[in-house]
Amino acid sequence: MPKKNKAKTTGYTDDHAKAGLDTKFPPIETWRNQFRAYEILVDDPEFTSVCPKTGLPDFGRLTIRYMPRQTCLELKSLKE
């Protein structure tokens, strides 16, 4: 009788995936936009994070581009 191949897992569960979803985040600071028709560009070429599944570091580039209507976002809030 041939052996069945068991799928290898990392031990990462649905509970791990849901962890932190009920965390309270600080409010994002905003202020009234005084100008119209301009673009704000946030470019972070060295964005790093930790993979929740493997615990290994992930690297990437984060680019946010937006045109504020009524309010602008405080960039330091993005770091939090």
N, C-alpha and C positions, 0 to 999 in steps of 0.2 A: 504494500500500500504506500503510495507516494506521500511525502510530507506536505502539509499545507503551508504555503508561505504566509506568514503573519505580517501584516502591514506594520512597519515601524512608525512609532509616534514619538512626539517630543514630550508628551504629557500635558500639552496645552489643551485646556478644556474651554467649554462655553463660559464657565464661571470666570476664567482668566480673561476672556474677551470682554466680559461685562464689567470687570473691575474698574472702579474709578468713575463710572458713568453717573453716579449720584453725588459726585464731588461738587461742592459749591465753588464756582470760579468768581474772582473779583469782577466787578462791573467794568466794562470797557469805557474809558473816558472819551467824551466827545465834546465838540464845540460847534457853534453855528458856523456854517460856511458863508463867508462874506463875498465870495467870488463865484463866477459860473464858468462852465466850459473849460476846465483844465483837468489834467490827469495826474494822479498821484501814483508813483511807482515805488514799490518796496522790493528790493532785490537782495537776497541773502545767498551768495554763491557757496557758502560753507555751512549749510543747514545740517545739523546732526540730531539724531534721536536714537532711542534704543528699541529694537524690535521686541514687542511684547511676547512673541512666540518663542524666539530663540535666545533673547537676552543679548544678542550681538548688536554692535553699533550699525546704524544705517546712515548713509551720507546722501546728500542731494542738494539741489538748488531750489530755493523757494522764491517765487516771483508772484507778487500781488500787484495788480494794476486796477485802479478804480477811479471813477469820476464822481466825487461827492455831490450829492444834491443838496439836502438841507443841513447835514452835519458831516464833520470830518472825524476820523478816528485818531486817537492818540497812539503813536507808534510804540511807546513803551508798554502799552497794554498788550501788544502783540507778543512781547517777550514773556509775559506772565501766562 
